């Protein structure tokens, strides 16, 4: 099963809290050994409010990207 989890500070460590629904579906118990693939997702929160002055429509921007890619 794949899901996104938020890393949380727990004492001097970083921990992942597995939601109850997943625990129940996967029948996970305390002290079970789990295989975890760590893959940090992109955090774009720093962009909030930065693009408010962009005057072009999304369609126009996408059109320009297509033109640039197709040379």
VOGU-3710 file (C-alpha; in Angstrom, 3 decimals, decimal comma):
1> xxxxxxxxxx> 0,000/0,000/0,000  1,221/3,497/-0,782  0,297/6,693/1,026  1,765/10,094/1,862  2,697/10,750/5,484  3,888/13,899/7,201  7,140/13,559/9,158  6,781/14,733/12,762  9,309/15,617/15,437  9,182/13,011/18,221
11> xxxxxxxxxx> 11,779/13,799/20,854  15,157/13,900/19,118  13,933/11,820/16,179  11,624/12,185/13,200  8,676/9,790/13,110  5,898/8,818/10,742  2,408/8,223/12,076  0,517/5,545/10,153  -3,211/6,358/9,919  -5,572/3,988/11,722
21> xxxxxxxxxx> -7,277/2,955/8,467  -3,981/1,680/7,048  -3,065/-0,012/10,326  -6,373/-1,886/10,232  -6,244/-2,773/6,529  -2,634/-3,991/6,715  -3,094/-5,509/10,189  -0,044/-3,701/11,556  0,826/-4,171/15,217  3,374/-2,524/17,498
31> xxxxxxxxxx> 6,849/-4,021/16,976  6,029/-5,316/13,469  8,937/-4,909/11,069  7,892/-2,780/8,090  9,704/-2,075/4,823  9,501/1,641/4,032  10,600/3,452/0,882  11,552/7,042/1,648  10,841/9,488/-1,165  10,501/13,147/-0,294
41> xxxxxxxxxx> 7,793/14,884/-2,308  8,257/18,390/-3,636  7,267/21,154/-1,249  5,938/24,081/-3,231  4,467/25,963/-0,274  7,175/28,614/-0,632  5,440/29,680/-3,883  2,129/30,695/-2,249  1,550/34,355/-2,996  4,654/34,710/-5,172
51> xxxxxxxxxx> 2,860/34,359/-8,498  0,013/36,802/-7,872  1,519/39,324/-10,305  1,563/36,900/-13,256  -0,672/38,484/-15,877  -0,725/35,620/-18,403  -3,475/33,029/-18,404  -2,614/29,394/-17,763  -3,615/28,593/-21,353  -1,166/31,206/-22,697
61> xxxxxxxxxx> 1,649/29,912/-20,482  0,983/26,322/-21,603  0,928/27,450/-25,237  4,327/29,126/-24,791  5,740/25,980/-23,165  4,489/23,879/-26,088  6,058/26,303/-28,577  9,351/26,258/-26,678  9,421/22,445/-26,440  8,556/21,977/-30,119
71> x> 11,075/24,613/-31,171
//
